[in-house]
């Protein structure tokens, strides 16, 4: 029998994580990638430059509308792709191609003690002018990996930009 609601009642506490996905957006016209400056009020990496992304939330898994039934399991296909397309639009006002290229993952513990699994992807810029999400970001830049080193970025961002440029240009 399929689940009737999302619940943690039967979950094992030591197996619970936030799930976060980020995307390095590559603009072909000038071979640059987008970085965004996080608000000083953020719990994680306040005031540092990052790339678009966000947490997968329960409300994005509508029990009444799975993309398919897999026996008694409710499947939600392309959840990460949908998350990153939406977050990039919300955070930066731009559209990206839906064809994501996997880069890597990181598990980390936030300063408030919450464990996180972060997966990172590369995607091509599609269209739109950057318009930052009010209250969440204060600045942005289109940079290559060398230029990114001039900004106070979250550790690894310049290397991810380099890797994105390599992946996209293969």
Beta strands, then each sheet from edge to edge (+ up, - down):
strand 1: 18-27
strand 2: 32-38
strand 3: 49-50
strand 4: 53-55
strand 5: 68-70
strand 6: 73-75
strand 7: 95-96
strand 8: 101-109
strand 9: 115-127
strand 10: 137-143
sheet 1: 3+ 2- 1+ 4-
sheet 2: 3+ 2- 1+ 9+ 7-
sheet 3: 3+ 2- 1+ 9+ 8-
sheet 4: 3+ 2- 10+
sheet 5: 5+ 6-
end
